[in-house]
Amino acid sequence: MYWFLDGEFLLGGLVSVIAIAIQALVTVLVIKVGRVSARHLSPRRRMVTLLIVMGVSGTLLMIAHVLEVAVWAAVYELVGVIEAKDAYYFAFVNFTTLGYGDILPAHRWRVLGPITAANGMLLFGWSTAVLFAVLSRALRILRLG
């Protein structure tokens, strides 16, 4: 009756919130980097500047995703969802919604995989939006768009 209060959903929700917090912190960092870069954008070297701004933004967001997967993997390992040696791989497969299915979680924790996938889809979409916003702003400042 109260399946949503089951430990699996509560744990999945908690880890999702932690991953969202990581994403939010990195988004703020990307915005700050973008603002600092905007002050130093060189109209003479527009393409190089654009490549640097986008490269730094993409790298920071990718680091965020690696950390978010690490949080999921640590929780998987901590509660015994999967063997420790496979935790990061299993978390990454779920987070990216790749879903190989070559490793199965402990039966009690099987809903954590889809929760991880939903969290990953949300955060990858968020990163896409941030990259688009950074690109749009950089193009406006450099008058390339």
DAHUNOR-V436616 format. One record per residue. N is the residue number from 1. RES is the residue in one letter. SS is DSSP state (A for helix, B for strand, O for the rest). PHI is phi in whole degrees, 0 to 359 (999 if undefined). Layout:
# DAHUNOR-V436616
N/RES/SS/PHI  N/RES/SS/PHI
This chain:
# DAHUNOR-V436616
1/M/O/999  2/Y/O/252  3/W/A/302  4/F/A/288  5/L/A/265  6/D/O/301  7/G/A/304  8/E/A/297  9/F/A/287  10/L/A/296  11/L/A/296  12/G/A/300  13/G/A/295  14/L/A/297  15/V/A/294  16/S/A/300  17/V/A/296  18/I/A/296  19/A/A/296  20/I/A/296  21/A/A/296  22/I/A/299  23/Q/A/299  24/A/A/296  25/L/A/298  26/V/A/291  27/T/A/299  28/V/A/299  29/L/A/297  30/V/A/298  31/I/A/297  32/K/A/295  33/V/A/299  34/G/A/298  35/R/A/293  36/V/A/296  37/S/A/297  38/A/A/300  39/R/A/289  40/H/O/245  41/L/O/294  42/S/O/261  43/P/A/299  44/R/A/288  45/R/A/242  46/R/A/302  47/M/A/293  48/V/A/297  49/T/A/299  50/L/A/298  51/L/A/299  52/I/A/293  53/V/A/300  54/M/A/291  55/G/A/297  56/V/A/295  57/S/A/298  58/G/A/298  59/T/A/295  60/L/A/297  61/L/A/291  62/M/A/294  63/I/A/300  64/A/A/302  65/H/A/294  66/V/A/297  67/L/A/293  68/E/A/297  69/V/A/296  70/A/A/298  71/V/A/296  72/W/A/301  73/A/A/298  74/A/A/298  75/V/A/292  76/Y/A/305  77/E/A/292  78/L/A/300  79/V/A/265  80/G/O/82  81/V/O/294  82/I/O/211  83/E/O/298  84/A/A/306  85/K/A/295  86/D/A/253  87/A/A/298  88/Y/A/292  89/Y/A/301  90/F/A/298  91/A/A/296  92/F/A/293  93/V/A/299  94/N/A/288  95/F/A/301  96/T/O/273  97/T/O/60  98/L/O/294  99/G/O/61  100/Y/O/303  101/G/O/80  102/D/O/281  103/I/O/232  104/L/O/247  105/P/O/283  106/A/O/304  107/H/A/307  108/R/A/298  109/W/A/249  110/R/O/295  111/V/A/280  112/L/A/297  113/G/A/301  114/P/A/296  115/I/A/295  116/T/A/299  117/A/A/298  118/A/A/297  119/N/A/296  120/G/A/297  121/M/A/300  122/L/A/300  123/L/A/286  124/F/A/292  125/G/A/296  126/W/A/300  127/S/A/299  128/T/A/299  129/A/A/296  130/V/A/296  131/L/A/298  132/F/A/296  133/A/A/296  134/V/A/296  135/L/A/298  136/S/A/300  137/R/A/294  138/A/A/297  139/L/A/295  140/R/A/296  141/I/A/296  142/L/A/277  143/R/O/57  144/L/O/260  145/G/O/253
